[in-house]
Amino acid sequence: MTVTNVHKDSEAMTMTVTADFAAPIGPVWQMWENPRLLERWWGPPTYPATVVAHDLTPGGKVDYFMTGPEGDQPRGWWRVIEVDAPNRLEFEDGFADDEGNPNPEMPTMIIRVALAAQPGGGTRMTIETTFPSAEVMEQMAAMGMEEGITLAVGQIDALLQEVVAAS
C-alpha cells in the first residue's frame, strides 16, 4: 500500500493523505494529467471511474462518474483552480446530479495535490482536502471518504509500473 499517513485536523477542517511512490515525479503526475490513467485509480476498486471531460487547466473542469457493483453511477466534478505541472494541482471537488450538473444539496471541498521528488528517486504525493465546515468533514467521514481515498491511491503503484515500463 502506498499510503503512508492520513492526518485529520478538525480545527483546520483538513484531511491530508500522504503516499510515497518508487517512481519519478513525471509518471506520478501522469496519474492526474492523463484521463485514462486517472479513471483507473480515482475511486475505490469496487467503484471504477469513467472520466467524461478532462480539462486540467485553470478554470477547466473534470467530469466523471463511478460505477458501483450494483450498477449505481454516482457522479462528480472538479473545477480546476491552479495547475503547476508536475508539482501542484488545486481544484474544487463536488458531487453531481444524474445529468452531471453540480448538486447544490451536497458540499464541495478544496483539494490540493503536491508532488515532490524524494532523495533516492521516488515521489511523495500529498492530497490535502479542506472541508467547508466540521459538519461536512464528519459527513464525508461517515460516507467512507478516508477509506475510499486510501483504497483509490493504493491502486496507483500498479499503474506506475505499467507507465514506467512503457517509457
WODA-V336572 format. One record per run of one state. SS is the DSSP state (H for helix, E for strand, C for the rest). FROM is the first residue (numbers start at 1). TO is the last residue. Records with the same first field share a line. If there is no record, write none. Layout:
SS = FROM-TO, FROM-TO
This chain:
C = 1-2, 10-13, 22-24, 34-34, 39-47, 55-60, 68-74, 85-87, 97-101, 103-107, 118-122, 132-133, 143-144, 154-155, 167-167
E = 3-9, 14-21, 48-54, 61-67, 75-84, 88-96, 102-102, 108-117, 123-131
H = 25-33, 35-38, 134-142, 145-153, 156-166
